[in-house]
Amino acid sequence: MQLFKALQPVQVLSFDLDDTLYDNKPVIAAAEQAMLDALAQHAQLTSSVSNDFWWQQRLLLAKTTPEIRHDVGRWRLLGIEAGLVALGLTQANAAGIAKLAYAAFLQQRTRITIKPEIKQLLEVLSQHFQLIAITNGNACITKMGIAELFQFSLQAGPDGRMKPYADLFIAAAKRLNVAPAHILHIGDSHRADVMGALNAGCQAAWLDHHQSTVSVLPHVRLTDVQQLTALLPH
């Protein structure tokens, strides 16, 4: 743990989920494959369509409806629907198949296994701090088997604009009735997690996987989430 700024008393530990508590890359890869498989099953003309096509559809959608980016689930769903229409399906058929494909994606997307040592860390931390989750994605702490350790989880889209906007952090502080300065947010993305926390007046712990150079420092830099045990009273 590398300390850049003196920490104020911490009452709440706020966790990003993707790539902070687990490796999200294989999860997303499996989920996108499930989406492609479902599309091929229900709309055979998509069987030769690459994943990049669907990403391009989402980019086109974001150009016309920029706010859709704040809800990644709805963004993906509507991107699939738009892609199917572009391939020649009727709006009604596209909407129905898009729902099936997105359901297949989400089922696999929320199939996340937390390593025992990470769950043990959270159990220890929860004895000294209130734990919450703030995510831009659509991972589910209940399906991950850790919900009992958290006060709640806030998700971009349903609960406010995505990080680095301050919405989710401010909502969490109000819900917990604590000052933002007493919340320490832990996450792997400098832009989303560090800047988001600082924008809201929270403290920031950056899980820096790649030892990156940045101009705006967090309060703390971590190379391993287990280093959070340094916050425990001695």
C-alpha positions in Angstrom: 0.0 0.0 0.0 1.3 3.4 -1.0 -0.2 6.4 0.8 -0.3 9.7 -1.1 -2.7 11.7 1.0 -3.5 11.3 4.7 -6.7 9.3 5.2 -9.6 10.7 7.2 -11.4 8.3 9.5 -13.0 5.7 7.3 -16.5 4.4 8.1 -17.4 2.9 4.8 -15.5 0.8 2.3 -17.0 1.1 -1.2 -16.0 -1.5 -3.7 -16.0 -1.5 -7.5 -16.7 -5.1 -8.6 -15.3 -5.8 -12.1 -11.6 -6.4 -12.1 -11.4 -5.3 -8.5 -12.8 -8.4 -6.7 -12.3 -10.8 -9.6 -11.0 -11.0 -13.2 -13.8 -9.8 -15.4 -12.3 -10.6 -18.8 -13.2 -14.3 -18.9 -16.6 -13.5 -17.5 -17.4 -11.0 -20.3 -15.9 -13.3 -22.9 -18.2 -16.2 -21.8 -21.2 -13.9 -21.6 -20.7 -12.5 -25.1 -20.3 -16.0 -26.5 -23.6 -17.0 -24.9 -25.2 -13.9 -26.5 -23.8 -14.9 -29.9 -25.0 -18.5 -29.5 -28.5 -17.4 -28.6 -28.6 -15.1 -31.6 -27.5 -17.8 -33.9 -30.1 -20.1 -32.4 -33.0 -17.7 -32.8 -31.9 -15.7 -35.9 -29.7 -18.0 -38.1 -28.7 -15.1 -40.3 -26.5 -13.8 -37.4 -24.4 -17.0 -37.3 -21.7 -15.4 -39.5 -21.9 -12.0 -37.8 -18.9 -11.1 -35.6 -19.0 -9.6 -32.1 -17.5 -6.4 -33.6 -20.7 -5.9 -35.6 -22.7 -5.8 -32.3 -20.2 -3.4 -30.7 -20.5 -1.1 -33.7 -24.3 -1.1 -33.3 -23.8 0.1 -29.7 -21.5 2.8 -30.8 -24.0 4.0 -33.4 -26.7 4.0 -30.7 -24.5 6.0 -28.3 -24.1 8.7 -31.0 -27.8 9.3 -31.3 -28.6 8.6 -27.6 -25.5 9.5 -25.6 -27.2 9.0 -22.2 -27.7 5.3 -23.0 -24.1 4.7 -22.0 -25.0 5.1 -18.4 -27.0 1.9 -18.4 -24.8 -0.8 -19.9 -27.5 -3.4 -19.8 -30.1 -1.4 -21.7 -27.4 -0.2 -24.0 -26.5 -3.7 -25.0 -30.1 -4.8 -25.3 -31.0 -2.0 -27.6 -27.8 -2.4 -29.5 -28.7 -6.0 -30.3 -32.2 -5.0 -31.3 -30.8 -2.3 -33.6 -28.3 -4.7 -35.2 -31.1 -7.2 -35.9 -33.2 -4.5 -37.6 -30.1 -3.5 -39.6 -29.8 -7.2 -40.8 -33.4 -7.1 -42.0 -35.6 -8.3 -39.2 -38.8 -6.5 -38.4 -38.8 -4.3 -35.3 -41.1 -6.8 -33.5 -39.0 -9.8 -34.2 -35.8 -8.0 -33.5 -37.2 -6.9 -30.0 -38.1 -10.4 -29.1 -34.9 -12.0 -30.2 -32.8 -9.3 -28.6 -34.5 -10.0 -25.2 -33.6 -13.7 -25.5 -30.0 -12.9 -26.5 -29.6 -10.4 -23.7 -31.0 -12.8 -21.2 -28.4 -15.4 -22.3 -25.7 -12.8 -21.9 -26.9 -11.7 -18.5 -27.2 -15.2 -17.1 -23.6 -15.9 -18.0 -22.5 -12.3 -17.0 -23.7 -12.8 -13.5 -22.1 -16.2 -13.1 -19.1 -15.0 -11.1 -17.0 -17.0 -8.7 -15.3 -15.1 -5.9 -12.1 -16.6 -4.7 -12.2 -17.9 -1.1 -9.4 -15.5 0.0 -11.3 -12.5 -1.4 -14.5 -13.5 0.5 -12.5 -14.0 3.6 -11.0 -10.6 3.2 -14.5 -9.1 2.9 -15.7 -10.9 5.9 -12.8 -9.5 8.0 -13.3 -6.0 6.7 -17.1 -6.1 7.3 -16.4 -6.6 11.0 -14.9 -3.1 11.1 -16.5 -1.1 8.3 -19.8 -0.9 6.4 -19.3 -2.4 3.0 -21.1 -1.2 -0.2 -20.6 -1.9 -3.9 -20.7 0.8 -6.6 -20.5 -0.5 -10.1 -20.8 0.7 -13.7 -21.5 -2.9 -14.8 -24.3 -5.4 -14.1 -22.7 -7.9 -11.8 -24.9 -9.0 -8.9 -23.5 -9.4 -5.4 -26.4 -11.7 -4.5 -25.5 -14.2 -7.2 -21.8 -13.8 -6.3 -22.7 -15.0 -2.8 -21.4 -12.0 -0.9 -24.6 -9.9 -0.5 -24.8 -10.7 3.3 -21.5 -8.8 3.8 -22.7 -5.6 2.0 -25.2 -2.9 3.0 -26.2 -2.6 -0.6 -25.0 -2.3 -4.2 -25.6 0.6 -6.5 -25.5 0.2 -10.3 -25.1 2.8 -13.0 -28.3 3.2 -15.0 -30.9 2.3 -12.4 -29.2 4.3 -9.6 -27.6 7.2 -11.5 -25.1 8.1 -14.0 -22.0 6.0 -14.3 -18.6 6.7 -12.6 -16.8 9.1 -12.9 -19.9 11.1 -12.4 -20.6 11.6 -8.7 -24.2 10.4 -8.7 -23.7 6.9 -7.2 -21.3 8.1 -4.5 -23.6 10.9 -3.4 -26.6 8.5 -3.4 -24.6 6.1 -1.2 -23.5 8.7 1.2 -27.1 9.9 1.6 -28.4 6.4 2.0 -25.9 5.6 4.7 -26.2 9.1 6.3 -22.4 9.6 6.3 -20.3 12.4 4.9 -18.7 11.4 1.5 -15.2 12.1 3.1 -15.7 9.1 5.3 -16.2 6.7 2.4 -13.1 5.1 0.9 -13.8 3.7 -2.6 -11.6 0.9 -3.9 -11.4 0.3 -7.7 -9.1 -0.6 -10.6 -10.1 2.2 -13.0 -8.4 5.5 -12.4 -10.9 7.3 -14.6 -14.0 5.7 -13.2 -13.1 4.9 -9.7 -10.5 7.4 -8.6 -11.9 10.4 -10.4 -15.4 9.4 -9.6 -14.7 9.1 -5.9 -12.7 12.4 -5.8 -15.5 14.2 -7.8 -17.9 13.2 -5.0 -15.6 14.2 -2.2 -14.9 10.6 -1.2 -11.5 9.1 -0.5 -10.0 6.9 -3.2 -7.9 3.7 -3.1 -6.7 2.7 -6.6 -6.0 -0.9 -7.3 -3.3 -0.3 -9.9 -2.9 -3.5 -11.8 -0.5 -2.0 -14.4 1.6 0.5 -12.3 0.4 3.3 -14.4 1.5 7.0 -14.3 -1.3 9.5 -13.6 -1.5 13.2 -13.0 -4.2 13.0 -10.3 -3.3 10.8 -7.4 -5.6 8.8 -5.3 -5.3 8.8 -1.5 -3.9 5.3 -1.6 -2.4 3.0 -4.3 -2.8 -0.7 -4.0 -1.1 -3.5 -6.0 -3.2 -6.2 -4.3 -6.7 -5.8 -2.7 -5.4 -7.8 0.3 -3.4 -4.8 1.3 -6.6 -3.3 2.6 -5.9 -5.2 5.8 -3.6 -2.4 6.7 -6.7 -0.3 7.4 -7.7 -2.7 10.3 -7.2 -1.5 13.8 -4.1 -3.0 15.4 
